[in-house]
Amino acid sequence: GSDEGETQDTPYFNGNYWIYPLGGQEYYFTNSIESIEFDELSFDLSLNQYVGKNLYIDSENEEVLRMIGSNLGRFADRVQEACYGECERDLPEKECSENIIVYKDSEEENVVKEDNCIFIDGSLKTVDSFLYRVLGFN
């Protein structure tokens, strides 16, 4: 059998999430990389954009907040919920001069970059495809 605490090198499913090891860290995804179709993106995604900086997330989907926060939060100085532009919620309002990821549930899947904003429309699968890419899995 395997000893507790031993790290695996291969992706595995823990019953809730797909866990992908990379560089001594484990990253969590809702969907396996095989289940995602990667469309060409019109821009480069660089993790360096988030390293040591504040990362803001505008999403009313708790699971999306959790997934982006847990995967990218380890690189960012801190992760905080915010609003893109004006909002009713009691959150800081941010523009594209700062790192903000804006998520909306949508039938159409789309990932667009504008200055330091990333706009993700779609589902958790779309968020996973963004995360796999920015983390360098794809």
C-alpha positions as CSV (number, residue, x, y, z in Angstrom):
1,G,0.0,0.0,0.0
2,S,1.0,3.7,-0.1
3,D,2.2,5.5,3.0
4,E,0.3,8.5,4.2
5,G,2.0,11.8,3.4
6,E,3.7,10.3,0.3
7,T,3.2,12.7,-2.6
8,Q,2.1,11.3,-5.9
9,D,3.5,12.4,-9.2
10,T,0.5,11.5,-11.2
11,P,-2.9,13.2,-11.2
12,Y,-5.6,11.5,-9.1
13,F,-9.2,12.0,-8.2
14,N,-10.0,12.3,-4.5
15,G,-13.7,12.0,-4.8
16,N,-14.3,15.7,-5.2
17,Y,-11.4,17.2,-7.2
18,W,-8.8,16.2,-9.7
19,I,-5.4,16.8,-8.0
20,Y,-2.4,17.5,-10.3
21,P,1.0,17.6,-8.7
22,L,3.6,20.1,-10.1
23,G,6.8,21.3,-8.7
24,G,6.1,19.9,-5.2
25,Q,2.7,21.5,-5.0
26,E,-0.7,20.1,-5.6
27,Y,-3.3,21.9,-7.7
28,Y,-7.1,21.3,-7.5
29,F,-9.5,21.2,-10.4
30,T,-13.1,20.2,-10.9
31,N,-12.5,18.7,-14.3
32,S,-9.7,16.5,-15.5
33,I,-7.4,17.9,-18.2
34,E,-8.6,15.2,-20.6
35,S,-12.2,16.3,-20.3
36,I,-11.4,19.9,-21.4
37,E,-11.2,21.1,-25.0
38,F,-8.6,23.8,-25.2
39,D,-9.5,26.5,-27.7
40,E,-6.8,28.8,-29.1
41,L,-6.4,31.9,-27.0
42,S,-5.6,35.2,-28.6
43,F,-3.2,36.1,-25.8
44,D,-0.5,34.7,-23.6
45,L,-1.2,33.7,-20.1
46,S,1.7,34.3,-17.7
47,L,1.8,33.3,-14.1
48,N,4.3,36.1,-13.5
49,Q,1.4,38.5,-13.7
50,Y,0.2,37.3,-10.3
51,V,3.4,36.6,-8.4
52,G,3.7,38.8,-5.4
53,K,0.8,41.0,-6.3
54,N,-2.7,41.3,-5.1
55,L,-5.2,39.3,-7.0
56,Y,-8.9,40.3,-7.0
57,I,-11.7,38.0,-8.0
58,D,-15.2,39.1,-9.0
59,S,-17.4,36.0,-8.9
60,E,-20.7,35.3,-7.3
61,N,-20.0,31.6,-7.7
62,E,-18.4,30.4,-4.4
63,E,-16.8,27.4,-6.0
64,V,-15.1,29.5,-8.7
65,L,-13.7,31.8,-5.9
66,R,-12.4,28.8,-4.1
67,M,-10.8,27.2,-7.2
68,I,-9.1,30.4,-8.4
69,G,-8.1,31.4,-4.9
70,S,-6.6,28.0,-3.9
71,N,-4.6,27.6,-7.2
72,L,-3.4,31.1,-7.8
73,G,-3.5,32.4,-4.3
74,R,-0.2,30.7,-3.5
75,F,1.6,32.9,-5.9
76,A,-0.2,36.2,-5.2
77,D,0.6,38.4,-2.3
78,R,-3.0,38.1,-1.3
79,V,-6.4,37.2,-2.8
80,Q,-9.4,39.3,-2.2
81,E,-13.0,39.3,-3.5
82,A,-13.8,42.5,-5.4
83,C,-16.1,44.0,-7.9
84,Y,-15.2,44.9,-11.4
85,G,-16.5,48.4,-11.7
86,E,-19.4,49.6,-9.6
87,C,-21.3,47.1,-7.5
88,E,-24.0,46.7,-4.9
89,R,-22.0,44.3,-2.8
90,D,-19.8,45.6,0.0
91,L,-16.6,45.0,-1.8
92,P,-13.7,47.1,-3.2
93,E,-14.3,48.3,-6.7
94,K,-11.4,47.6,-9.1
95,E,-10.6,48.3,-12.7
96,C,-8.2,46.6,-15.2
97,S,-5.2,48.5,-13.8
98,E,-5.1,45.8,-11.2
99,N,-5.1,42.0,-11.4
100,I,-8.7,41.0,-11.4
101,I,-10.4,37.9,-12.7
102,V,-14.0,38.4,-13.5
103,Y,-16.2,35.3,-13.7
104,K,-19.8,35.1,-15.0
105,D,-21.9,31.9,-15.5
106,S,-22.7,31.7,-19.2
107,E,-23.8,29.2,-21.9
108,E,-21.1,30.6,-24.1
109,E,-17.5,29.9,-23.1
110,N,-15.0,32.7,-23.5
111,V,-11.8,33.9,-21.9
112,V,-10.7,37.4,-22.7
113,K,-7.8,39.5,-21.5
114,E,-7.9,43.3,-21.2
115,D,-4.9,45.0,-19.5
116,N,-4.7,43.1,-16.2
117,C,-8.3,41.9,-16.3
118,I,-9.2,38.3,-17.3
119,F,-12.8,37.9,-18.1
120,I,-14.0,34.3,-17.9
121,D,-17.5,33.5,-19.1
122,G,-18.8,29.9,-18.9
123,S,-18.7,27.3,-16.2
124,L,-16.3,25.6,-13.8
125,K,-14.9,23.8,-16.8
126,T,-13.9,27.2,-18.4
127,V,-12.3,28.2,-15.2
128,D,-10.4,24.9,-15.1
129,S,-9.2,25.4,-18.7
130,F,-7.9,28.9,-17.7
131,L,-6.2,27.5,-14.6
132,Y,-4.5,24.6,-16.4
133,R,-3.1,27.0,-18.9
134,V,-1.9,29.7,-16.5
135,L,-0.3,27.1,-14.3
136,G,1.5,25.6,-17.3
137,F,-0.3,22.2,-17.5
138,N,-1.4,22.9,-21.1
